[in-house]
Amino acid sequence: MITSALRAAECILNDWPIEQGAKLSVAREALLACLERKLSPGAARVAFIEAAKEAGNYVDEPTRLPPAGRVKKSHRARRRLS
């Protein structure tokens, strides 16, 4: 499981199943740019996923959850017991 740009870069540079590919080249550049803070992690992630698909690797793309934050409360009038 890849959980960071650094781990993705290590994987794509050292353990990749193919040596050449158009999307592989883009992903390498994107991950290195991300590590240098010149590209967003999201953009690097997309490039990595495309390279993984090009190489025939299984990619589990999780469903994004809604952002965490305050829970909206209902503004219904409450009955008070007297």
Stockholm file with secondary structure:
# STOCKHOLM 1.0

chainA/1-82         MITSALRAAECILNDWPIEQGAKLSVAREALLACLERKLSPGAARVAFIEAAKEAGNYVDEPTRLPPAGRVKKSHRARRRLS
#=GR chainA/1-82 SS CCCSHHHHHHHHHHSCSCSCCHHHHHHHHHHHHHHTTSSCHHHHHHHHHHHHHHHTCCCCCCCCCCCCCCCCCCCCCCCCCC
#=GC SS_cons        CCCSHHHHHHHHHHSCSCSCCHHHHHHHHHHHHHHTTSSCHHHHHHHHHHHHHHHTCCCCCCCCCCCCCCCCCCCCCCCCCC
//
